[in-house]
Amino acid sequence: MEYSKENMPRHIAIIMDGNRRWAKARGEIAAYGHKEGAKTLEKIVRYANKIGLEYITVYAFSTENWKRAEEEVKALMMLLQKYLDDYSKRADSENIKVKILGDITALSQGMQKSIINCMERTKNNTGVNFNIALNYGGRNEIVKAIKNIAESVKEGKTRVEDINEELIEKNLYTVEQPDPDLVIRTSGEMRLSNFLPWQTTYSELLFVEKNWPDFTEEDIDNAIIEYQKRTRKFGAN
């Protein structure tokens, strides 16, 4: 599949939806779908690195996902921790830099340790920046940023008149990263579900019918081709 190298998106964000319905269609439990989804994720990130994408962000677990069945959440957390422990070695050897976006303080001590180890091990890599949104909620992220700024004002370090978009962005999880050029959601659902609300204000959106475990490298190519067909005006005429 051919696309222009001149108009490549710098940052693609993906809402990996459909693991559970993919598993159900095969008579399997949700954990099986999440496991296969993790394999797809690794494949897609490796391909993103191969084609020179600078940033890829995926929605792994939202703050709202705690409402799911306890058994499923427990299995998913175990899978995510094992994924981080195993993947940190492969990501390091493949020159991939991993960053976790979200409130990790609400996670188990073991998970926090795995997150810190993974980010530390890969922090000097120069390939694709791989963001994993884990225990992430977009509104929570903005509230957290506002609280940080309010505390700074309270301490006399920041003046109210200095509060602007740039200052807010410096207090987001994605500090010093470009906003997503393209957001992809799989499984046919057509909403953002509290995913990067600040950062996706002018992102192009693409909704794909496939469930996440069926997503392929060709689907990334097709997404880039679709992105390159669009004219981004950022509010201009």
N, C-alpha and C positions, 0 to 999 in steps of 0.2 A: 504494500500500500504506500503510495507516494503522497507526501505533503511538503509544503514549502518549509525550508529551514530558516527562512527569513522572518517568518511570523509565528514562531513557536511560543506557546504559552510558557511563562516562567514558572507558574505555580498552578497545579491542578489539585483540587480538593474532591474527595469522594465520600459519599454517604453509602456505606457498604450494606445495602438492605437486601433481605430475602433469604438469609441463611436458614431461618426456621421453616419457611414455606417450602424451600428447596428440599430440606430433610423430610418434611411431612409428606411431600409428593412421592417420596421413595420409601415411605413406611418407616422412617428412622426418627430418633429423638432429636431435639433441638441441638444438643451438644455435638452430634455428628455433623450437622450443618455448619456450626461454628468452626469445627475442626477443618472441614474442607474449605471454608471461607478463609481460614488462616493460610492455607496452602496457596489459594488464589492471590491473597495479599502479597505474599513473599514473591510470587512470580511477577506480579504487576510492578512492584517496587524495583525489582531487578531490571525489568524492562525500561522503566522510567529512567533509571540510572544509565542504561545502555544508550538511550536516545538523547541523553543530555538534558533532561528536565532538571531544573534547579531545585524545585520544591514539590513535594507531594504530601498532602495532609489527608488522613483518613479518620473517620468517626468510628471508633472501636467500642466505646461504652459511654453512654450519656448519663447525666445525673438523674434522668427520668427512668433509666433502665433498672434501677434498684426496685422498681415496682413490679418487676417480673417475678415469676415463681422462684422461691428461694433456692430450689434445687438447680434451676437453670442458671441463676446468678452465680451460685457457688461453682458450678462446672465451668462457666465462662471465665470466672476469675482465675481458676486453676489453669485453664488453657492459656489465658493471657500471660500469667506469670511464667509458665513454662516456655511460652513463645518468646518472651523477652530474654529469658536466660539462654535459650538456644540461639535465638536470632542475633544477639549481641556479638557472638563469635563470627557468624557468617557476614553480618553487616560490616564488621571491622575488616574482614578479609576482602570484602567487595567495595571498600571505600565509601560506605554509606553512613551518614551522620544521623543519629536518632535523637529526637526530642519528644518529650511527653508534654501535651497540653492538657491542663486540667488540675483539679484539686486533689493532689495525691495524699494529703493528710487524712482523708477519710478512708484510705485503703489500708490493708493489713501491713504490719511491719515488714513481713516477708516480701510483699509486693513493692513496697517503697524501696526496699534494699535492691530488688531486681531492677527497678526503674533507674535508680541512681547509678548502679553499676553499668547498665546499658548505655546511659547517656555519657558517663565518664569514659567508658571504653572507646566510644565512637566520636568523641567531641572534636578531635583533630582531623577527622576524615574530610575529604574535599569533594566527594561525589554528591549525589542528590541528598538534599535535606529531607529526611523522612519524619514528619510529624504524626504522632499517634494521639488523637484526642481521647483521653481516658479519664473517666469520671468528669467529663466536660459538659458544661452547660453555657450557652452563649450569654444568656442574661446574667448568670452568676459571674461570668468573666467580667462583664461591664460593671456590675455592682462592686466586685472586688477592686477594679481599677479606680472607681469613684471613691471608695473607702480609703485606698492608698493616698489618693490626691487630697482628700479631706484631712487625713492625718498629717500630711505634709503642710497643709495650710494652718492647721491647729498648732503645729510646732514652729510656725513662722518661717518655714523653709520655702514656701510657695505663696505667691500672692494670688488672690482670686482672679484678678485681671489677666494673669498668666495662663489660666486654664484654657486650653484650646484642643483641637483634634490631635495635634502632634503630641501633646502631653498625655492625653488619654491613650494613644497608641503605644506610648512608652511604658504604659502600665498593663498592657495586655500580654497574654501568653506568647503572642506572635511578634513581640518586639523585635525590630530590625529585620523583619521579613516582609516581602511584598505581599499585597492582598492576592487571593486566588484570582486568576484570570478566568478560570473555568471550574464550575462545580458540576460533578456528575453524581446522579443518584440512580441506583439500580432498583430493580423489581417493579418498576412502573409507577411507584408512588411519586406524587408531584408536590412536595413540600420540603422545607429545609430543616424542620424539626429542631430548632434552637441550635443550629450548627453555624458558628462563625457569623452571627448577625451583623457585627460591626464591619468585619473584613469583606463580606460578600455583597456589599451595597451595590457595586457595579460589576459584579462577576457575571459572566455568561452562564446560563443554566442549561443542562442537558439531562433529560430523563430517559433512561434506558429500560426496556421491558425485561431484560434478563435478570434473573436472580444472581446475587453476587458470586456464588461458587462457579457459575457458568461464564463469568466475565473473562475475557482473554486479551492478549496483547493486541490482537486485531481490533478489538473494541476501543482500545486506547488510540490506535491509529485513526479509526473512524471519528472518534471524538475530536481529535486534533484537526482533522479535515473539516468537520462541521464548524469548529471554532474559527478556522481560517476563512470560512465563507461569510462570517458575520462582520459587521462594521460597528466598532465600539465608539460611542460618541461621548460617554461620560457626562451626559446632560446637555451637550452642545447640539446645535441644529444639524 
